[in-house]
Amino acid sequence: MLTFYQDFNQINNHKIKCMRNLYLKILIVCLFAISANAQTTYYVKTDGTAGAAATSWSNASNNLQEVINAATAGDKIFVASGNLPAK
């Protein structure tokens, strides 16, 4: 009888390790999927600051071309109304 319980515990421990590995793999895939879809929103307004991070209205840039150059696929660029000077 003692060997039955030892075998049972070994099987359970193996199942637990397999499930733990599966959950870990699922978590890694989910985190990768979330980070792969990360996008940045940039802000441009006439009274912004050139060279600014442009990640909010309070630190918006005034150089639309600079923001376009910094943006990557999937990013958003919000432009406030007004006349932006050509640069």
N, C-alpha and C positions, 0 to 999 in steps of 0.2 A: 503493500500500500504506500509506503514512503516514496517509492519511485514514481507512482502515479501523480502524487502531489508535486514532486520535483519537475516532472515533465509538464504538468499543467502550468506551473509557475513560469517555466522557461518559454512555453508557448505564449502565455499572456504577456510576458516581458517583451518578446519579439513583436507581438501585435502592437503593443504600446509604442515601441520604438518606430515601427513602420508608420503608425498614425501620426506620431510626432513629426517624423520626417515629411510626411505628406502635408501636414498643416504648415510646416515651415516653408515648403516649396510654394504652396498656394499663397502664403503671405508675401513672399518675395516677388512672385509674379504680379500680385495686386499692387504692391508698392511701385514696381517698375512701370506698370500701366498708368498709375496716377502721375508719376513724375514725367513720363513720356508725353503726357497731355498738358503739362504745365505750360502756361502762356503768360506773357507779360503784357500789361496795358500801359501804353505811353500817353502822355498828355502834352499838348502844344497850345500855347496861347501867346497873344501879341506882347504882353508884358512879362513873359517868362525870362529865364536866364539861359544864355547860351552855355552849352556844356553841362547843364543840369542833368540829374538822374532821370527826370521826366516820368517818374512812376506815380505821381499824384498831381492834383491841380496846384498844391502849394509849392511843389518844386518842378513845375512844368518848364519845358524848354521853349524858346522862341524860334528855334531853328528846325523847321519841318524836315528838311533834307537830312539833317544830322540824325533825327529820330528814325526816319525811314531807313537810313543806312544801318542803324543799330538794331532794328527789328528783324526778327526771323519769322519763318512760316508759322502761322497760327497766332502771332501777336496781334494786339489791337492798338490802334492809334486814334485817340480822340483829339479833335481840333476845335478849339473854341472859335466862336464867330469873330470876325474882324479881319483886317488886312495884314497879312504877314509880309514883311519885307523880303524881297528876293535876295538870296545870299549866294 
